Amino acid sequence: MKLLLDENLSRRLVPFLQHDYPGSSQVALIGLESASDTVVWQYAKTNGFVILTRDADFQELSLVWGQPPQIIWLKTQNPSRAVALALLLKHRAAIEQALIEQGLASVEISGTPGF
């Protein structure tokens, strides 16, 4: 599963995600910095990405347009890169079960990784 990080998540996370989420990228790294949510949505859909975001916009688009792409909504208050990474790694099995095995349109991750 490859992730497309929304603009609200650091591009510096991408190298650390490659082992567990190979092929992942961030919108600025693919030339979509400041692009509309619709453009990002279409790019993710066309290129087989799961969108990772910290806001509700893509969740709402998912309710209207369905899938693909699927959404991971990181519901935390301004997480550091380390916290965001730890949450994604900690919940990887649950994310895969929800999105791949169950075919859900979205999954929400909240809390702290338990440092």
N, C-alpha and C positions, 0 to 999 in steps of 0.2 A: 504494500500500500504506500503510495507516494503522496505526500502532503504539499499543499500550496498554502504557505503562510500569508495571511492577510497583512496589509500594510501596518496594522497595529502590533505586529509581532516582529521582533528583531531578525534581520537577515543573518545575524551572527549565530543563530540557532542552527542554521541549515547544515553546516559541516558535522555537528554533533548528532544530527538525526539520521545521517546516511546509513549507519549500521542497522538500525531498527526500522527505518522508513526510507529505504533506498530510492533515489530519484527525486527526493523532496526539494522544493525551492521556495522562494519568497517573491512576492509580486514585483518588488523593485529589481530583483536579479534577472527577471525575464522581460523587463521593459514596461511593466504595467504600473509603475509608481504613479499615484494620483488618478488611476483609472477608475471609472465608475464600477459599482458593485456588479452591474449587468455585464460589463466587459470581462471582469475577473471571473464571474460565474461561467460565461461562455468559454473562456480559455480553459478553465478547470474541466468543464464538461467535454470539450473537444480533445483534451490531452490526458484524460484519465486521472485527474488529481482529486483528492479529498481536500476540501477547504478547511483550514484551521484558522479560527478567528476568536477574538475576545468580545465581539459585540453581537447583538441580536439580529443585525441586518440580514445576514446570510441564512440564519434560522428562519426568518420570516419569508425570504425568497423560496426556501425549501418547501414551506407550507403552500405557497402559491404555485410554484412550477414543478414541484416533485423532484425526482432524482433521475439521472445523475446531474450534478455531482452530489456527493454526500458531504455532510458537515460535521466537524468537531468543534463544539463551542466550549472554549476554555473560560469558565466562569470564575475568575479570581480577580481580586483587586490588585491591579498593577503588578503582576508577578515579574520578578527578575528573570533573566534568561535561565539561570540555574533552576529556579522553581518551575518555570514552564517546561523545561527539559525533563526534570525529575517527574513531573506529573504525567507527561506523555509516555515516559518509559515505564513508570509504575503501573499505568492503566492500559498498557499496550494490549494485553490479552483481552481485556473487557472491550476495548475499542474494536478489535478485530472480530470478536464474537458478535457485537451489536451491528457493525457495518457489513461484514462479510458473511457471517453465518446466518444472522437474522435478517439481513438486508434492510435494516432501518435507514431512514433518510438522514438521521442525525443522532449524535450522542453528545451529552453534556458532561464535562469534567469540572469538578469544583474541589475546593479544599486545599490542603497543603500536602506535600509529598511525604511528610513525616521525618524531616531532618532532625 
